[in-house]
């Protein structure tokens, strides 16, 4: 049996030494006291042990959120999951695929899990930042102030930094890697990227405004939020890639990877924005009807014409009616 303990505390992609494994075959073949079939079986088992150790090192890094996502993938049968890695190792043992092919599946699982964790943390960051800025903006206007883009961005940046750091910290704190949760460099990186995502999301806002009918409210909110999601996602994807590159000494900037990260962020942001906009439009329409109708705003001055404190608070509970904040911004710019 090969001693694979050296693989336990290093990254799986770096831990796997295929040259060492190939030497197993050469050693087994040179042993004249063992039949060729027995040698083949032994080397296959040795290789499988190494692959399982590689998979174990990847799974050790999976915390609560990562494990949950892997469970969802296994339940619905999509994407590269731990179960797919087990299947690949079994295929290798049966001679259906090569050692390198099985190892590549495990590497893909590791990379996909890392990307998904970062993606979902960005979504959570954007949602939290927009919600915080919306509520704060409504409160500022209710007190007679003006919610400027700079103020909203500052609120979003602070919320985003805390949210992403907490999200990633929770995942690391619940994995099996000792001391991973206390990685100061990683927390600094998460805080910085969260601040950028939160600031952009809060400054652009774009949660839409309720229309006269539920159908129009959903469609209009979805359109506006999808556009906002596109911008926020693109900036988030590109900034995260730049920050990752800057913090990783072994990673060089690659234009193709940069564009890919930007495009992926934009696509996901558009989809998430559309979904959130649809839900928010329906929520606001229902809330506005419940509390006596839409709060009207003077188009020239941006002043609230029939808003009471109760009206504004009610709208805040329905995602801080964007029209109030939007008109506050326009009144400052005029």
N, C-alpha and C positions, 0 to 999 in steps of 0.2 A: 504494500500500500504506500502511495506517495504521500509525503508529509506536505499537507497543503495549509498548514497554520500560517505560513507567511502571507497568505492572501487575506487574512481576517481583518487587518487594520489599514488597508490601503484601498484606493479606488479600484473597482473591478476591472475597468478598462485597462488600467496599468498593471494590475495584478497578474493577469493572464499572460503567461509566457509560452506561446505555442511552440517555440523552439525546444523548450524543456519537454513538452509533451511528445514532440516528434522523436526525441531521443529515447523515450520509453519504447517506442516501436522498434528502434534500432537495437536496443539492449535485449528486448524480448526475442527478436529474430535471431540474435547471435547466440542465444542459449540453446545448444543442441540437445539438451536433456528434456526439453519441453516441446511438444508437438506444435506445429504452426497454428493449429486451431486454438489450442490452449493459450498460446502467446497472444493471439488476436483477442480472445475473450478477456484476458487479463488487462491488456492495454486499453480496451474499450471501457472496462470498469474504472481503470485509473483516470481516463479522460472524463468519464461521467462524474467521478468524485471531484475533479477540478472544476467542472462546470457547475455542479451543485454548490461548491464553495463560492464560486463567482456570483451565483444567484443569491446565496445567503448574504453576501456582503452588500448587495444592492438592496435586498429587503430590509436589512438592518437600518438603512437610512430612511425608510418609509415611516413617517409619523402618522398622526390621526387623520389629517386631511388626505395625505397620499394613500394611506391604506383604504380610506373610504372610496376614493376614486378608483383604485384598483378593484375593489369589491364590486363597484357599479359596472366596470368594464367586463368583469368575469360573469356578472349576472346577465347582462344583455348580450354578451358574446362579441363585443366590438373592441378594436384596438389591441395593442400588445400588452398583455397582462402577465402576472406571475404564473398563471395556469398555462399560458401559451409557452412560457419558458420551460416549464416542466415537460410539456409535450415535445418541445424541441430536443430536450435532453434524452427523452425516451426514443425519439426518432434516431438520434445519434447512436444510442446503444443498440438499436436494431439495424444499424447500417444504412438507414434511409437518407441521412444527410451527413455532411462532414463535421468534424470538430469545429472548424472555423465558422461554419454556417450556424451551428447551435450557439456558439459564443456571440455571434453577431445579433442573434435574437435577444439575448440577455442584455447586451449593450443598448439595443434599441429600447428595450423596456426601461432601462435606467434613464436614458435621455428623454423619453416621452414622459416619464413620471416627473422629472425635474421641470420640464417645460410646462406641464399641466399645473404643477404647484404654483409656479410663477404666474401663469395665466390667471388662475382662479384668485390668487392673492391680489392681482391687479384689478380684477373685477370687483372684489370686495372693497378694495381701496377706493375705487371710483364711486361706487354706490354710497359708501360712508361719507366721503368728502362732499358729494353733491347734496346728500340729505342734511349734513351739518350746515353747509353754506345756505341751503334753502331756508331752514328754520331760523338761522341767525339773520339772514337777509330780511325775512318777514318781521322778525322782532325789531330790527333796526328801523324799518319803515313804520311799524306800528308806533314806535316812540318818536316819530317825526324826523328821523334821519334818512340817509340815502345809502343804499347798498351798492357801492361802486365795485367794478370788476377787481380792483386791487384788494379791497377788503375781503371780497369773496374768495379770491385766490389765496390770501393769507390764511383764512379759515380752513380752506381745503387742503393747503399744504401741511398745516399742523395735524389735521385729522388724518390725512393720507399717510404721513410718516408714522404716526402711532398705530394706525390700522394695519399697514403692511408688516411693520416690525412685529406686532403682536401675532398676526396670522402665521408668519413664517416661524416665529419663536415657538408658538404652540406646536407646530408640526415637528420642529427639531426636538422640543422638550419631550415629545411622546415617542420618539424613535429609540433605537437600541444602541446608538452611538454615544459613548460616554463623553460628556463635556461639549457636545455639539450645540446645545441650546445657548451656551455661554460664549459663543464665537463672536467677539466684539467686532471684528472686521465685517462679518456677514451682517450683523445687526446694523452697522453703520451704512452698509450698502443698501439694505432693505429700507432704512429710514430715508435715505436720499432719494431712491427711486420712488418711494411712496409719496414723498413730498412733491415731486414733479408731477406724478399722475394725479394726485389730489388737487394741486393748484390748477392744472389745466382743466380738469373736470369741473371744478367749482367755478372757474372764471367763465367757461363757456355755458355752463348750466344746461339750457335748452330742454327743459322737461315739458315744454309745450303749455298751452293754455286751454281751458275747457271751452267748448263751443256750445251752441244751443241744443244740440242733440247728443246722445251718447255715442252714436256711430261716428259723427264728425269729431267728437272729442278724442276718441280712440285713434282715428286715422291721423288727425292733425298732430297729436302728441307723439305718435309713433314716428312720423316723418321728421319732426324737429329733433327728437331724441336720437334717431338713427344718424342724422347728420352730426350731432354733437358727439355721439359714440365713435363715429369715423375719425373725427379730429383727435379726440381724447385717446382712442386706441392706437392711432398712428404715432402720436407723440410718446405715448407710454411705451410702445414696442421699441421705438428707435432709442429713446433715452435709456431704457433698461439695458439694451444691448451695449450702448456706449459705457454705461456705468459698470456693467459686468466686465467689459474689456479692460477698463481702467483699473479695476480692483484685482484682476487676475493676472499675475505676472507671467503666466504661461500661455496667455491667450492674446493673439495678435488681431488687430482689426481686419475684418474681411468684408468687403463691399457687398458681396452676395448675401452673406449672413445678415448684414445690417438691413438690406432691402427686404429680405425674407421676414425678419423680425418686425419691421415696420408694416409690411403688408398683412402679416398675421394679426398684429394688434389692431389694425384698421378694420379687418374683416370681422373679428370677434367683437370689437367695440360697436360696429354698426348693428350687428345682430342683437347684442345685449341692450343697446340703446333703444332699438325698435321694440323689443319685448317690454322693457321698463316703461317706455313711453306709452304703450298701449294700456298697461296696467294703471299707470299714473293718471292717464286721461279718464279712465273709467272711475277711478277713486275720487278724483277731483270733481267730476260731474255729479257723482252721487253726494259728495259732501257739500257742494255748493247748493244743490237743491234742498238738501236737508236743513241748511242754515239760512234760507231766505233768498237765494239767488246770487248771481254774479256780482262781485264788487266792481262798480264802474269807476273808470279812471279818465280824467280829462286828457285828451290826446295832445293838447298843446302844452299844458303845464305839468302833466304827470301827477297832479294832485288827486287824492281819493275823494270821490264825490259822495258816496253813500256808505262809507266803511265805518263800522263801529269796531271797537276793540274785540268784541265777540266775533264779528265777521272775520277779522284778520286771523285771530287765533284758530277759528274753525278751518280756514283755508290752510293755515300752517300745518294743521293735523293731517291735511290731505296733500302733503308734500309741498307745502308753502307756495301757494298759487304763484306760478311763475310770472304772470302778468304784472303783479305788484312789483316784483323785483326788476323786471324788464323796463317798466316805465320809470322806476326810480333811477336806473342807469341812464335812460334817455334824457331825463330831466337834468342830470348833471352835465351830459355831453352838449346839451342845447346852449 
